[in-house]
Amino acid sequence: MRVLPKPCSVAIRSFLYQGFRGLTANPYNGCGHRCVYCYATFEWFPNFYDELHVKHNFPQVLARQLIENRVGQPVFLSSATDPYQPHEQSFKITRKTVELLQRHGIPYYIFTKSAGVVRDLELHASYNGSMVVWSLTTINEKVKRLIEPYTSPARSVLKVMREFAEAGVPVGANIDPVIPGLTDLDGWVEEVVDAVAESGGSFVSVGALRLRDDIWARMNNLLQSRGMSDIADMLKKLYKIDGSLGYREPPHAYEEQLIQRVARRARRAGLTFGIPLPTMNKPRNTLIQTQLSSYLEESFMSSEAII
């Protein structure tokens, strides 16, 4: 993966989704995790997997925006990259971003797949306005390595989740995307819920796979190359794939059934179902709330306005 410096002119962007208004910050463009289902790969950045653009002036631009725009609402880190992908260990742009947000008294949510966030455990634990949400698609390490080859192992994520919970940081997981026929097998999402509870998590959310032409091309190629054509055929039928996809969601009935599975298990495990979003701006029903995290993956491209 090529690493290139790239200055930015805007550090925070706003989004509006189903009545929920929020802010996102992406210190990097690109990501080294190479998740086959990644929503953030698109025409706007065709080299997403192969180049990492490091926004070296991000903290300076953020500092200016925070003052000029009197930002006060929570900031989501991040929507179109992983703020704790491996190169963050060297560049520390996410850390500098968090330090600025704390200095201005702004609450924030960390969305990551990485166990590398443990480097900043003391920083997050020292602030009464932080929350860490791990994207944890499965705890089956073999399947996890297949669909997201360079992410942290599930066992490492769960270990770090426990450390954050013991330090008093609110933590939980978003099981998203659940891939029909691959990670939605009997008991699989329930195992993730149980593992989160055992690791000190306080909440869990879920979302099903959404498809675009580029995502389907990668998914189909992977499944065909691994002798899983039966799963590919099932996905084609479920998502009614025939020609160009546009943006395709799973059938409503499938997603509702998935939500009910996870919600039931969450209640049994003593977890809150849904990511605890700001109450003043909370989505008005469960389905919208579970879809919000998937939408955040694309908010960098479709943000309503730039602050």
N, C-alpha and C positions, 0 to 999 in steps of 0.2 A: 504494500500500500504506500503510495506516494504521499508525503506530508508537505503541504505548501502553506506558507503564510498568506493570509488574505484579510485586509482591513475591512471593517464593517462601518456602516453609517448609522445603523439602527441596532440596538441591543434587545429591546423588548417589543413584541408585537401583540396586538389584541385580537381576540376572536369572539365570535358570537355564535352559539349553537343551541337551538331549541330554548332560547330565553336565558341561557347561561353565558355570562360575559366573564372573560378571564384574560390573563396575560401569560405569554410564553416567552422563554429566553433560550436561545440555542447558541452556546459558545463555539460550536463547531458545525461545519457542513461536512456530511459524510460520516461513515461509521465503519469500524473494522469488524463488527460482529457477523456480517454477511448472513443475516436471517433471510431465509428463502421467501418469507411472506411479507417482508418489510413494506410498510405503507409509504415511507418517506422517500423511496426511490421513485423518480418520475422524470418527465422530460426536462424539468427545471434543473436537474443535476444528473445527467446520464452516467457520470463517473462516481456515483455515490459509494459504490463498493471499493473502488480502486484509488480514490483520492480522499485525503482528509484535509479540509481547508481550516486552518487554525486562525481564528479571529483574534489576532494578537492584541488589538486595541479594544477588545470587547469591554474590559473593566472600565476604561476611560469613557467610552461611549455610554455605558450603563450609568456611571456616576452622573454624567450630564443629564441623562433622561430622568433619573430619579429626582433631581433637583428641579429641572425645568417643568416637568409634568406632574409633580407632587404625587407620585405613584404611592398608593396605599394598599391596594388590593393584593391578594396572594399571587405569587408568580410560580408558574409551572416550569420546572427544569427537568427535562426538556421535551419538546414535542416532535422534533425532526432529527434528533440525534440522541446518542446516549451520553449524558454529561459525565459519566464515569467510565467511558470506554478506555482501553489500555493507555492511549497516549496522554490522557489527563494526568497520569502519574508523573509525567515529565513537565507538561506545560502549566498545570495547576490553574487553568483559567476558570474552571468551575469553582474551585476553592476561593479564588479572588472574588468571583461573583457572589458567592454565599456570604463572604465577609462584608461585602458592600450592602447586601440586602439586610443583614443583621444590624449593621451600623445605622441604617435608616429605619429600623423597626418594622420591616416588611416580612410577613409570613411567606413561606415557600414550601412547595412540594417537590421532592426529588423523585423522578421517574427513571428507573434504571434496571438493567438486567445484570449488573455487575456486583461482584463482591468487593471490588476495589474501593467502594465508598467507605469501607472500614478505615481507610487512611484518615478520613475526616470525622471519625466518630466523636472525638472530644469537641470539635467545633460545633457539630449539630446538636450534641447533647447539652451544650452550654446555653442553648437558645430556646426560649419558650415560644416557638413559632415555626418549628420545623416538622416535617413528616417525610418518611421515606416509603415509597411504593415500589416494590419490585415486580417487574413483569416476569411471571413464572408460568410458562406454558405447560410444563410437565415436569415430574420428578423422575421420569424414566430417562436415565442418562444417555442411553443408546439413541433413543428417538430425539432427544434434545440436541445431541451432537449432529444428527442428521439435518434438522431443520434450522438450527442456529449454531453453526459449527464453532464460532469463536467467542461465545458467551461463557460466563462463569458456570461451572457445574452447579447443579441444583443443591448438592450437599454443602457447597461453599456458601451459596446465597443464604441458605437456611441457618448456617452457623453464624454468619454475620448478622442476620435478622435477629437472632437470639441475643447477640452482644448489644445491638441497638436497643432492643426492648428492655434489657436489664439496665441500660444506661438511662432509661426514661424517655426515649424517643418513640413517638407513635409510629408503628410500622404495620405493614400489611402487604397483600399481594393482589395483583390483577392477573387473572388467568386469561390471557388474551394474546393472540387469538387461539381459540380452540379449533382445531382442524378436524372436520368431520371425517370419520373413518380412520383417523390416525391418533389423535389425542383425546377423543371423546369416548373411548371404549368403556365398558362397564367398570365402574369403580375408579377410573383414572382421575377425573377432576375431583372426585371425593378424596382421593389420596393427597392431592395438592392442598385441599382445604385442611385436612387433618395435620399435614406437615407444617402448615402455616401456624395453626393453633399451638402445636407442640413447640414451635420456635418462638413463641411469645407474640405473634401477630395479634392484632385486635380487629382486623377487618379483612374482607376478601371481596373481590368483584370478578366479573367474568364477561367475556365478549367472544362472539364467534368470528371465524375468518370472513373477511370481506375481500372481494376480488376485483382487480382491474386487468386489462390485457397483459400488462407486464408482469404482474404478480402471478397470474394464471400460467403464463409461459414458463416462468421459473419453477412453479410448483409442479406443473405437468412434466417438465423435463426431468426434474428430480425423481418423481414417482416412477416414470417410465424407465429411467436408468437404473433404478433399484428394484425392478421387477414388481412394482406395486401398481400395475396398470388397472387392477380391479378398483383400487381406491380412486385413481384418476377418473375412471368411468363413472363411479358413484358421484364424484364431485361434479362432473359434467351434467349429470342428471339432476342433482340437487339444486345446482345454481342455474340450470337451464342454459348451459353454454352452447351457443350455436352462432358462430361468427364473432363480431366485435362485442365485447362485454360492456364497455363503458365502466360504470361503477356498480358492482353487483353485490347485494346483501343476501344472506341466507334467507330461506323462507321464515316468515314471522313465527310460525308454529315451532320450527326447530329451535329458534333462539329463545322463545318463551320456555320451552321444555328444558333447555340448558340452564336458563336462569333459575328455574324451579329446583333443579337438581342441586345447584350450588347453594341456593338460598336455604334449602332444607338442611344440607350438611353444615352450613355455617351456623345455623341456629343450634344444631345438635352439638357443635364444637364450641359454642359460646362466643362466636365471632359476630361482628356486625356485618351485614351484607351490604356492600356498596362502599365506595371510597368516601370518607367523611369530608365532603366539600363545604365551603363556607355557607352557613345557614342562610345568610342574607341573599344568596344567589343560587340556591340549590335547585337542580332540575326537578320538575314537578312529578315525575314518576320513575319507577324502578328501571324500566326499559331505557328511557333517555339517559339515566345515570350510568347504566352499564355500557351504553354506546359512546358516552362522552370520551372515555379513555382512548377508544379507537379513533375517534374524530381528532383528538389532540395530535395523533401521529401525522395528520395532514394539515393541521392548522397553520403551519409555516407557509404552505403554498396558498391556502385559501383564506388567510386572515382578513377579517372585514376591514380593518384599518391598521395603519402603522401609527403608533404613538409619536 
